[in-house]
Amino acid sequence: MRKAIGATFLGLVSLLAVGVAAQEPPPIARSGSSTMVSAGSATVKALPLGKDRLQLTWEYLGVNTDDSGKGINHNTSVRCLGSAHFVNELYQEYTNACVFTRTDGDQIFTTEKFTESTGPMSKGGALKGTSVITGGTGKLAGITGSSEWVRYGVRPGLEGTVQTVTRAKSSYKLP
């Protein structure tokens, strides 16, 4: 029985190793554009500022895919830190900084700002904004670019968290 369990474990580890190797990112073009979807969850801290105002801070963890399956952000993990100020549940200020980590370990850094709120995300509204690529590591050192995005809130799977889906159109240039 122990040999069967050991053989099964070894087989699963081998499959995992092959799966990780098969997910190596495609070669990087010197410039490009893509349409992406990011989904994830944030832990949020809230500071009520009277009856109508609220300050939030968060840490977001998610994943990103590129519609073509070939973009520089395809199958990346995403980590963001941000904050927002609300008046009557509507965004007044918003800042967010993110790190996208590729399967090869190279990273892309971005900062975000909102341009428009279509109402509270908790009531079906969306947040629209722009991102600027501020740098990268490894093969992505010196990268520049930008994105336009729309972020939607979804019903949280766990109380005290926020889940979102973001759709973005992005372009970049490497030196």
N, C-alpha and C positions, 0 to 999 in steps of 0.2 A: 504494500500500500504506500509506504514512504517513497519507494522508487517511482511509483506512478505520479504521486504529488510532485516530486522533484522534477520529473520529466515534463509535467504540465507547466510548472512554474518556469522552467528553462525555455519551453516553447513560447510562453507568453512574453517573456523578456526578449526573446529573439524577434518576435513579431513587433514589439514596441520599438526595438532598435531599427528595424527595417522601416517602420512607419515614420520615425523621426528623420531618418536619412532620406526618405522619399519626399519629405516636405522642404528640402532645401529650396530657398527662394530662386526664382529665375534670374538670369543675368540682368544687370542694371543698365538701362539706356541712359544716355547723357541728359536727356530731357524727356518729359512725358506728361500725360494727364490720365486721370482715371475717375471712375465713379465708385464710391465706397459706401459701406454700411458698417457702423460700429454699434455694438450693443453691450451693455454692462450694468453694473450696480454701484451705487455710491452710499457710503456712510455719511450721514449729515449731522452737523451740530447747528442748532438754532439759537439765536439770541433775540427774543422779542424786544422791540423798542417802542413800547406803548401799544395802543390799540391797533393802529393801522400799519406799523412798520415792522420789518423783520430783516435780520441779517443772518445769512447762512454761510457756512463753510463746509467743504466736502472733500473726500478722497474718493475718486472714481477708479474702478478696475473693470476692464472690458477687453473685448476682442474686436478686430477689424478685418474685414474681407474686401477684396476688390472684385467688382463684377466680372472683369476679364479673367481673373485668376492669375494675372501676370504682373500686376502693379507693384510698386516698391513697398506699399503698405499691406499687401495681401498676407493674410494669416499672421498679423502682428498682434502682440498684446499691447494694451493701452493702459497707462496710469496717468491720472490728472489730479491736480490740486487746484481748488478754486474757491471763489466766494461770490455772493450776490447780495444786493440790497433790494428789498421789495417795499412798495407802498401799495396798500390795498390789493395784495397778491400779484401785482404786476412788477416785472423787472424794471429797476431804475439804473442799476449798475451791475456789471458782470465781468469777472476776470477768471481766466482758466489757463493753466499751463500744463502741457501734456508731453509724455515720452512714449513713442511708439517703438517697440522692440521687435525686430525681425527674428526669424528662426535662426539666422546666422549670427545673431548677437548685435549686429549694427543697430544704431538707434537714430530716430528723427525727433527733433524737439520742436514744439509749436506753442504759440500763445493764441488765445481766442478772445474775441469780444462779440457782444451781441449787437445786432443792428435793428431788430424788430421782435416784438413779442405779440403773438396773436391771441393772448389771453393766458390765464393760469394753466400750466401743464396738467395740474391735478384735475382740471375740468375740460380736458381735451385740447387745450391750446398748444401752440408750438413756439419754439424759440429759434429765430434765424440769426445767423452770424457769419463772421469771417475768421479765418485762421491765417497766421503767418508762420512759415517754416523759419525757425531762428537758427538752425544748425543741425549737425549730425555727427556720427562717429564712424570710424572705419571707412568703408567704401563710400559712405555718405557724407564724409567731412566736406564742409563748404557748401552743402546743399542750400538752395533758396527756393521759395515758392509760396503758394497761397491756396486757400480753399474757401468755398462758400458752402454753408451747411444749414440743415434744418434738423432740430432736435425735438423729439416727441417723448413725453413721459408715458409710461405704462403702469398699470396697477402693480404696486410693489408685492413681491413674493414674501417679504418679511417685514414686519412692522419696524419702523425706525430706519428703513433704507429707501432709496429711490432707484428705480430702474428706468433707463432711457434707451432709445434707438435714435441714431443719428445717421442721416444720409448726406453725403458730401460729394462735391465735384472739386477735384484738386489738380494742380499742375506744379511741376518742379523743374529745376535746372541744376545740374552738377557742373562744377568748374572744369 
